[in-house]
Amino acid sequence: MNQTIENLKSRRSIRKFKDEQISDEELKIILETATYAPTGRGAQSPKIVVIQNPETIKEFSEWNRSYFPTEMPEDMDPFYGGKTLLIVLADSEFPTYIEDGSSVLTVIVNAAHAIGVGSCWIHRARDEFASQKGKDLLKKWGIPESYEGIGHVVLGYPDIDAPKPLPRKKDYIHYID
Ligand SMILES: Cc1cc2nc3c(=O)[nH]c(=O)nc-3n(C[C@H](O)[C@H](O)[C@H](O)COP(=O)(O)O)c2cc1C
C-alpha cells in the first residue's frame, strides 16, 4: 500500500509515553509540516504554541482537567505524560478558523505518526482560552485577543502498542446519483 495511505490508516491516539523527550529534529519536522496544512483562502491564520517545560505542561494539565465535564480523578493526567504539548489557536476573525485549526491538528498527528512519534489530540482548548487566564496568556504571548483555542496535541515516544481501531461504520460513506 502507498506509504502515506498506510500512515493515515495506522495512526492511533497514544495515551502512554516513554519518559524521554522527542528530538528537536522530529519536533521541527512536525511543526514545519503542520504549517503546510490547508487553511481557508490559504490565510494560515492558526498559531501553534509549543511547550516542553515539564512544570509548564503540568500546570496546563491541571488547567485542562478543570474543564473536564465530569469529575476526573486527581491522579489522572489529561495529557497522559506527553513530553511535548502543542496548543493550536486560530483567529476567530476568519470565517474558517475552526476548520483551519482542526486542519492543522490533523496534520500534526499524522506527521508525528509518519516519523514514529506518538500523539493524542486533546480537547478543551476552547474553554481554556475563553477564560480570563487564557486571555491573559494570549496577551503575555503577544497573540491577538481574537484568537481562540482549537485543540491540543501531546507528543512523545509511545510506551504502548498502538490500540486497534474500532471497526469503521458501515454507513460512513453515502454514494448518491
Ligand atoms: C476533536 C477531538 C477531541 C479529542 N479530545 C480528546 C481528549 O480530550 N482526550 C483524549 O484522550 N482523546 C481525545 N481525542 C482523541 C479521540 O478520542 C480519538 O481520536 C478517537 O477515540 C479515535 O481513536 P484513534 O485516534 O486512535 O483512531 C480527541 C479527538 C478529536 C478529533
The ligand as an ORCA input file, in Angstrom:
! r2SCAN-3c Opt
* xyz 0 1
  C     -11.936     16.983     18.466
  C     -11.247     15.853     19.174
  C     -11.104     15.909     20.549
  C     -10.449     14.878     21.241
  N     -10.247     15.006     22.580
  C      -9.610     14.032     23.243
  C      -9.345     14.171     24.629
  O      -9.635     15.193     25.247
  N      -8.720     13.143     25.260
  C      -8.351     12.007     24.599
  O      -7.805     11.104     25.232
  N      -8.560     11.857     23.269
  C      -9.180     12.837     22.588
  N      -9.362     12.720     21.233
  C      -8.897     11.512     20.530
  C     -10.069     10.600     20.177
  O     -10.592     10.040     21.362
  C      -9.565      9.528     19.218
  O      -9.130     10.136     18.025
  C     -10.669      8.520     18.898
  O     -11.004      7.782     20.049
  C     -10.260      7.551     17.790
  O      -9.081      6.880     18.140
  P      -7.778      6.944     17.234
  O      -7.287      8.366     17.229
  O      -6.809      6.014     17.898
  O      -8.154      6.494     15.861
  C      -9.974     13.743     20.517
  C     -10.112     13.708     19.131
  C     -10.719     14.752     18.456
  C     -10.802     14.713     16.953
*
